[in-house]
Amino acid sequence: MTMTRKTITISTSMDAWVKNQVGTGRYGNDSEYFRDLIRHDQEKQEKLEALRAAIDAGRKSGVSDSTMADILRDAQAEAGGEI
């Protein structure tokens, strides 16, 4: 994987936060911490886009003829009866 060097400026309190996160041992250095933040942000955005797409699809599908009892029964069946 090709890496690109970035230079950022953060406040003293943010720097202390990053150092503390690295100090927990979960990250080997500042760069690993920032890469993890970016990965989490990417995952969050992908989930948000999928949710928006599902909402759009639901809106486009129109009004259902199913009753609330039908919807609950179908949801319970899909969830393995755990609703």
N, C-alpha and C positions, 0 to 999 in steps of 0.2 A: 504494500500500500504506500502510495506517495504521500508524504507529509508536507504541509505548508506551515511555515512559522508565522505566528500572529503576535503582535504586541498590543497589550491592552493596559489601560490605566484604571485602577480601582481605588476606592477610599481605604484609609488605614483600617477602619473597622471591618471592611470586606476582606482585606488582606489577613487580618487576624482570624477571621472566620475560616478562610481557606487553609491557613496554617493549622488551625485546630482540626479541620476535617482530615488533612494529611496526617496530622499527629495521631489520629485514631488508629492508623495502620491500614485503613481500608484503601487508601490511595498511596502510591509510591512517591508522588510529587504533585505539584500544582497542575501540571498539564493533564495528568490522569483525572483529576477532579473536574476540570473544565470539560474534558471530553465526555465524562460521565453525565454532566449536566446537559450537554448538547444532545447526547443519546436519549436521555429522558425527555427532553423537550421534543425531539423528533417523534418519539413514540406517542407522546401526548397529542401532538398535532395529527398524527395518523389516526388515532382513535377518535379525535374530534371530527375529522373529515369523514370517517366511516359513520359516525353518529349522525352527522348532517345529511349524509347520503341516505341513510335509513329513514330519517324524518321526511326528507323530500319524497322518497319512494312511498312512504305511508300517506303523505298528503295527496300524491298523484293517484293513489289507488282508489280514492273515493270513499264514500260512506259505506260501512259494512251493514249487511242485513242480520248479522249475528246478534244474539241477545247477550247481556252480561253473563248469564249462566253459561252460554255456549263459549264465550271468550275465556271464562274461568276454567271450564272443563278442558279446553284445548291447552291452556297455559299449564294446568296441572299435569296433563298427559305429557307435554313437552318437557316439563321439569322433573318427570319421574314421580309425580304425585306429591311433591314437597312444597306446595304453596298453601 
